[in-house]
């Protein structure tokens, strides 16, 4: 029994019928799978390792302008030479499950790259498990022309999965020679404080202003769709899976452009203070701090502190923002601004011991106001600081 039949049989034995599935009560009725794939826009291709199926799209999407801004601390690794938009390959997979490992098969792989006037997408579809080596080989040949591979959460899922599938087929990792850029990393650093979550579709909607149509398929139904096709040869929900994958590719391209825009705001020599809201200033200030760019981190946090809403508006009432702002702005020595931020946080109701400790340090060492220093030391619960300040007040 070949692998295709084994998978179909295991699927029938281990799964209850899905009422929304392409496989209905009469599973004996089947269709010609090759004709099905042609009818939904896929084309059969022949390569040196066998046959595979593809479908292509073109989307009008601006090509990133050169030169690229510094992407240090936006992505975890950088290429040795300056990146070129034409050398960036986007990749996303649709698979038989989310567990990963040797039992998970990527049956649809979307790849996109910029051409002169937009984003070109090619989807590789696995019509039969026995053709996986042909699909992986074609992906490897394509990837050889690129410098970076961009994914969304691909460092944890897509790229290790593709590496595993290649090894099982005794092939080299198709993307092993490329620098990996995972869009989830800069997304969390840039917008994690603004959004409820950093899932790709949330970012598409809130950051890129892209809306998915009602015909998009839920991710949980994608694996069964492929199994249904293998069992019956009928399309079922495959057109929706292809659309879903295409939208993922367009979403990644759009999200990448937003990351580049943000990186330009803190490129060396820029003056970001007037060009961002307080949440962006906060996020970019943290990135600059990670870069050890003290001047830009101070500029960003100053801008954020000036624009952050007061009292119950969310800005100075956010303990994480206060912690970052105080830590960074202390390096700039603007003690009046540091005092304003601390007192603003206290006024907003953040009665945290660490904030009173920062106030005590500020008044004792920088503003020479021992009564205020003592008041905050008492509230911070630091007995040693209280004793020292009282002794200083007595000896003064």
C-alpha positions as CSV (number, residue, x, y, z in Angstrom):
1,X,0.0,0.0,0.0
2,X,1.5,3.3,-1.1
3,X,1.8,6.3,1.2
4,X,-1.2,8.1,-0.3
5,X,-3.5,5.2,0.5
6,X,-2.1,4.8,3.9
7,X,-2.7,8.5,4.8
8,X,-6.2,8.3,3.4
9,X,-7.0,5.2,5.3
10,X,-5.5,6.5,8.6
11,X,-7.5,9.6,8.2
12,X,-10.8,7.8,7.7
13,X,-10.1,5.5,10.7
14,X,-9.0,8.2,13.1
15,X,-11.3,11.1,12.2
16,X,-15.0,11.6,12.5
17,X,-16.5,13.0,9.3
18,X,-16.5,16.8,9.2
19,X,-19.9,18.1,8.3
20,X,-18.3,21.0,6.5
21,X,-15.8,18.7,4.7
22,X,-15.6,18.1,1.0
23,X,-16.1,14.4,1.8
24,X,-19.8,13.8,2.3
25,X,-21.7,10.6,3.2
26,X,-21.0,9.0,-0.2
27,X,-17.2,8.8,-0.3
28,X,-17.3,6.3,-3.1
29,X,-17.8,9.1,-5.6
30,X,-14.4,10.4,-6.7
31,X,-13.1,12.7,-9.3
32,X,-10.0,12.9,-11.4
33,X,-7.5,14.8,-9.1
34,X,-5.5,16.1,-12.0
35,X,-8.5,17.6,-13.7
36,X,-9.6,19.0,-10.3
37,X,-6.3,20.8,-9.9
38,X,-6.4,22.3,-13.4
39,X,-9.9,23.5,-12.8
40,X,-8.8,25.5,-9.7
41,X,-6.0,27.2,-11.6
42,X,-3.0,25.0,-10.8
43,X,-0.6,23.9,-13.6
44,X,1.4,20.7,-13.7
45,X,5.1,21.2,-14.0
46,X,7.9,18.7,-14.8
47,X,11.3,19.0,-13.1
48,X,14.4,16.9,-12.8
49,X,13.0,15.2,-9.7
50,X,9.4,14.7,-10.9
51,X,6.2,16.6,-11.3
52,X,4.7,19.3,-9.2
53,X,1.9,21.9,-9.4
54,X,2.0,25.6,-9.2
55,X,-0.2,28.7,-9.4
56,X,1.1,32.3,-9.7
57,X,-0.2,35.7,-8.7
58,X,0.9,39.3,-9.0
59,X,0.0,42.1,-6.5
60,X,0.8,45.7,-6.8
61,X,2.9,46.4,-3.8
62,X,5.6,49.1,-3.5
63,X,9.2,47.8,-3.8
64,X,11.2,48.9,-0.7
65,X,13.3,52.0,-1.5
66,X,17.1,51.7,-1.3
67,X,19.2,52.1,0.7
68,X,17.7,49.9,3.4
69,X,17.7,51.4,6.9
70,X,19.6,49.6,9.6
71,X,17.7,46.6,10.7
72,X,19.8,45.9,13.7
73,X,17.6,44.6,16.6
74,X,14.6,44.4,14.2
75,X,15.7,41.0,13.1
76,X,17.9,38.5,15.0
77,X,20.4,38.1,12.2
78,X,21.6,40.3,9.4
79,X,23.3,39.5,6.0
80,X,27.0,40.3,5.6
81,X,26.2,42.6,2.7
82,X,23.5,45.3,2.3
83,X,20.2,43.6,1.5
84,X,18.6,44.0,-2.0
85,X,14.8,43.9,-2.3
86,X,15.2,41.6,-5.3
87,X,17.1,39.1,-3.1
88,X,14.3,38.8,-0.5
89,X,12.1,35.6,-0.6
90,X,8.9,35.4,1.4
91,X,7.7,31.9,2.4
92,X,4.7,30.4,4.1
93,X,3.4,26.8,4.4
94,X,0.0,25.2,4.8
95,X,0.5,21.8,6.5
96,X,-1.3,18.7,7.7
97,X,-1.0,19.9,11.3
98,X,0.7,22.3,13.7
99,X,2.7,19.8,15.8
100,X,5.7,19.7,13.4
101,X,8.0,16.8,13.4
102,X,8.3,14.0,10.9
103,X,4.5,13.4,10.6
104,X,3.6,16.9,9.4
105,X,3.7,17.5,5.7
106,X,3.7,20.9,4.0
107,X,1.3,20.3,1.2
108,X,1.2,23.9,0.0
109,X,4.2,26.3,0.0
110,X,3.8,29.9,-1.0
111,X,6.8,32.0,-2.0
112,X,6.9,35.6,-3.1
113,X,9.5,38.1,-4.2
114,X,9.6,41.6,-5.5
115,X,9.7,42.3,-9.2
116,X,10.0,45.7,-10.9
117,X,6.5,46.9,-10.1
118,X,5.1,44.6,-7.4
119,X,5.1,41.3,-5.6
120,X,5.1,38.0,-7.5
121,X,3.8,35.0,-5.7
122,X,4.1,31.3,-6.7
123,X,2.3,28.6,-4.9
124,X,3.7,25.0,-4.9
125,X,1.0,22.3,-4.3
126,X,1.7,18.7,-3.3
127,X,-0.8,16.6,-5.3
128,X,0.5,13.3,-3.8
129,X,2.9,12.6,-0.9
130,X,5.1,10.7,-3.3
131,X,5.9,13.9,-5.1
132,X,7.3,15.7,-2.1
133,X,11.0,15.4,-3.2
134,X,10.1,17.1,-6.6
135,X,8.4,20.0,-4.8
136,X,11.3,20.4,-2.3
137,X,13.9,20.3,-5.1
138,X,12.2,23.0,-7.1
139,X,12.0,25.2,-4.0
140,X,15.7,24.7,-3.4
141,X,16.5,25.7,-7.0
142,X,14.4,28.8,-6.7
143,X,15.8,29.8,-3.3
144,X,19.4,29.6,-4.6
145,X,18.8,33.0,-6.3
146,X,18.0,34.8,-3.0
147,X,19.8,36.2,0.0
148,X,17.1,36.2,2.7
149,X,14.0,34.2,3.5
150,X,11.2,36.1,5.3
151,X,8.6,34.2,7.3
152,X,6.1,34.9,10.0
153,X,6.9,32.7,13.0
154,X,8.9,30.7,10.5
155,X,12.0,30.4,12.7
156,X,9.9,28.3,15.1
157,X,7.8,26.4,12.6
158,X,8.1,26.7,8.8
159,X,11.8,26.7,8.4
160,X,12.5,23.7,10.8
161,X,9.6,21.8,9.1
162,X,11.1,22.3,5.7
163,X,14.5,21.3,6.9
164,X,13.0,18.1,8.4
165,X,11.1,17.2,5.2
166,X,14.2,17.7,3.1
167,X,16.2,15.4,5.4
168,X,13.5,12.7,5.1
169,X,13.8,13.0,1.4
170,X,17.6,12.9,1.5
171,X,17.8,16.5,0.2
172,X,19.6,19.6,1.3
173,X,17.5,22.2,3.3
174,X,15.9,24.4,0.5
175,X,16.4,27.5,2.6
176,X,19.5,26.6,4.6
177,X,21.8,29.0,2.8
178,X,19.6,32.0,3.3
179,X,19.5,34.5,6.2
180,X,16.2,34.0,8.0
181,X,14.1,37.1,8.9
182,X,11.1,36.3,11.1
183,X,8.5,39.1,11.0
184,X,7.1,38.1,14.4
185,X,10.3,39.4,16.1
186,X,10.0,43.1,15.0
187,X,6.2,42.9,15.2
188,X,6.3,42.2,18.9
189,X,9.0,44.8,19.5
190,X,7.2,47.5,17.5
191,X,3.5,46.8,18.2
192,X,3.4,44.4,21.1
193,X,2.4,47.3,23.5
194,X,-0.3,48.5,21.2
195,X,-2.2,45.4,20.2
196,X,-4.0,42.6,22.1
197,X,-1.9,40.0,20.2
198,X,0.7,39.9,17.4
199,X,-1.0,37.2,15.2
200,X,-0.5,37.9,11.5
201,X,-4.1,38.6,10.8
202,X,-4.3,41.1,13.7
203,X,-1.2,42.9,12.4
204,X,-2.6,42.9,8.8
205,X,-5.8,44.6,10.1
206,X,-4.4,47.0,12.6
207,X,-1.0,47.9,11.1
208,X,-1.4,47.3,7.4
209,X,-5.1,48.1,7.1
210,X,-5.8,44.9,5.2
211,X,-9.1,43.1,5.7
212,X,-9.6,39.4,4.9
213,X,-12.7,38.5,2.9
214,X,-15.4,36.2,4.3
215,X,-14.3,33.4,2.0
216,X,-11.1,33.0,3.9
217,X,-10.8,29.6,5.6
218,X,-10.1,28.9,9.2
219,X,-6.7,27.5,9.8
220,X,-8.0,24.6,11.8
221,X,-9.8,23.3,8.7
222,X,-6.9,23.4,6.3
223,X,-5.3,20.0,7.1
224,X,-8.6,18.1,6.6
225,X,-9.1,19.8,3.2
226,X,-5.9,18.2,1.8
227,X,-6.8,14.8,3.2
228,X,-10.3,15.1,1.6
229,X,-8.7,15.9,-1.7
230,X,-6.4,12.8,-1.4
231,X,-9.4,10.6,-0.6
232,X,-11.8,11.9,-3.3
233,X,-9.9,13.9,-5.9
234,X,-12.5,16.6,-5.5
235,X,-11.6,20.3,-4.8
236,X,-13.7,20.8,-1.7
237,X,-12.2,23.8,0.1
238,X,-8.9,23.8,-1.7
239,X,-9.7,27.1,-3.5
240,X,-10.1,28.7,-0.1
241,X,-6.8,27.3,1.1
242,X,-5.0,28.7,-2.0
243,X,-6.6,32.1,-1.3
244,X,-5.7,31.9,2.3
245,X,-2.1,31.2,1.5
246,X,-2.0,34.0,-1.1
247,X,-3.3,36.4,1.4
248,X,-0.7,35.3,3.9
249,X,2.0,36.1,1.3
250,X,0.6,39.6,0.6
251,X,0.2,40.2,4.3
252,X,3.9,39.4,4.9
253,X,5.0,41.7,2.1
254,X,2.8,44.5,3.5
255,X,4.0,43.9,7.0
256,X,7.6,44.0,5.9
257,X,7.1,47.4,4.4
258,X,5.7,48.7,7.7
259,X,8.8,47.3,9.5
260,X,11.1,49.1,7.0
261,X,9.1,52.4,7.6
262,X,9.6,52.1,11.3
263,X,13.3,51.3,10.9
264,X,13.8,54.5,8.8
265,X,12.6,56.6,11.8
266,X,15.6,55.5,13.8
267,X,18.2,55.2,11.1
268,X,21.4,56.8,12.2
269,X,21.2,60.6,11.6
270,X,17.4,60.7,11.8
271,X,15.3,63.0,14.0
272,X,12.3,60.9,15.0
273,X,10.8,63.1,17.7
274,X,8.1,64.8,15.6
275,X,7.2,61.8,13.4
276,X,5.7,59.2,15.8
277,X,3.0,58.8,18.4
278,X,3.9,57.9,21.9
279,X,3.5,54.1,21.5
280,X,5.8,54.1,18.5
281,X,8.3,56.3,20.3
282,X,8.3,53.9,23.2
283,X,8.8,50.9,21.0
284,X,11.6,52.4,18.9
285,X,13.3,53.8,22.0
286,X,13.5,50.3,23.4
287,X,15.0,49.1,20.0
288,X,17.6,51.9,20.1
289,X,18.4,51.0,23.6
290,X,19.1,47.4,22.5
291,X,21.3,48.8,19.8
292,X,23.2,50.8,22.5
293,X,22.3,54.0,20.6
294,X,21.8,56.2,23.7
295,X,21.1,59.4,22.0
296,X,18.3,58.0,19.8
297,X,16.8,56.0,22.6
298,X,16.6,59.2,24.7
299,X,15.1,61.1,21.8
300,X,12.4,58.5,21.3
301,X,11.5,58.2,24.9
302,X,11.4,62.0,25.3
303,X,9.0,62.2,22.4
304,X,6.9,59.4,23.9
305,X,6.8,61.0,27.3
306,X,5.8,64.3,25.9
307,X,2.9,62.8,23.9
308,X,1.8,60.1,26.3
309,X,-1.7,60.7,27.7
310,X,-1.9,61.9,31.3
311,X,-3.8,60.5,34.3
312,X,-6.2,57.8,33.1
313,X,-5.4,58.0,29.4
314,X,-3.0,55.1,29.5
315,X,0.4,56.7,29.0
316,X,1.8,57.7,32.4
317,X,-0.5,55.1,33.9
318,X,1.4,52.3,32.2
319,X,3.9,50.9,34.6
320,X,6.0,49.2,31.9
321,X,6.3,52.5,30.0
322,X,7.3,54.4,33.2
323,X,10.0,51.8,33.9
324,X,11.5,52.1,30.4
325,X,11.2,55.9,30.3
326,X,12.8,56.4,33.7
327,X,15.6,54.0,32.9
328,X,16.5,55.5,29.6
329,X,16.0,59.2,30.4
330,X,18.1,59.0,33.5
331,X,21.0,58.5,31.1
332,X,20.3,61.9,29.5
333,X,20.5,63.8,32.8
334,X,17.3,65.8,32.3
335,X,16.3,65.4,36.0
336,X,13.3,67.8,35.7
337,X,11.8,65.5,33.0
338,X,12.6,62.4,35.0
339,X,10.8,64.0,38.0
340,X,7.8,64.9,35.8
341,X,7.5,61.3,34.6
342,X,7.8,59.8,38.1
343,X,5.2,62.2,39.6
344,X,3.0,61.7,36.6
345,X,3.0,57.9,37.2
346,X,2.3,58.4,40.9
347,X,-0.5,60.8,40.1
348,X,-2.0,58.2,37.7
349,X,-2.2,55.7,40.6
350,X,0.9,53.6,40.2
351,X,1.9,53.2,43.9
352,X,4.6,50.7,43.2
353,X,7.6,50.3,45.5
354,X,10.0,50.5,42.6
355,X,8.6,53.9,41.5
356,X,8.9,55.3,45.0
357,X,12.5,54.0,45.1
358,X,13.3,55.8,41.9
359,X,11.7,59.0,43.3
360,X,13.8,58.6,46.5
361,X,17.0,58.2,44.5
362,X,16.1,61.2,42.4
363,X,15.4,63.5,45.3
364,X,18.3,62.3,47.4
365,X,21.1,62.3,44.8
366,X,20.0,64.7,42.0
367,X,17.5,67.3,43.3
368,X,18.8,67.5,46.9
369,X,15.3,67.5,48.4
370,X,15.8,65.3,51.4
371,X,12.2,65.6,52.8
372,X,10.8,64.3,49.6
373,X,13.5,61.6,49.4
374,X,12.5,60.5,52.9
375,X,8.8,60.4,52.1
376,X,9.4,58.2,49.0
377,X,12.0,56.0,50.8
378,X,9.4,55.2,53.5
379,X,6.9,54.3,50.9
380,X,9.4,52.1,49.1
381,X,10.0,50.1,52.2
382,X,13.8,50.4,52.1
383,X,14.8,50.7,55.7
384,X,18.5,51.3,55.0
385,X,17.7,54.3,52.7
386,X,15.3,55.7,55.3
387,X,18.0,55.5,58.0
388,X,20.6,57.1,55.8
389,X,18.4,60.0,54.7
390,X,17.3,60.7,58.3
391,X,20.9,60.8,59.4
392,X,21.7,63.2,56.6
393,X,18.8,65.4,57.6
394,X,19.9,65.5,61.3
395,X,23.5,66.4,60.3
396,X,22.5,68.9,57.8
